[in-house]
């Protein structure tokens, strides 16, 4: 059973920030170093990045902290999309309206 929805083998197949984000992986590594040096638990670093999946205007909010356990340092992180209503702003744009649909049939 996995709580994240990812199979544990996902973590051991050689993927990392450099393979997933070849153009800006150095920024991810620099950010992780900053977290490990300056954001020991209970401090949390909050990072907002634009995220534009189809039909959504959102920002990805990432929270990272570092913790020490048995003389080893671990970086913990989680992320969640935050939409424009949660952030308290709206972005206006023009687009074609959805196609008109007929009435839906009523259930029996």
Secondary structure, 3 states (H helix, E strand, C coil): CCCCCCCHHHHHCCCCHHHHCCCCHHHHHHHHHHHHHHCECCCCEEEEEEECCCCCCEEEEEEEEEEEECCEEEEEEEEEEEEHHHHCCCCCCCCCCCCCCCCCCCCC
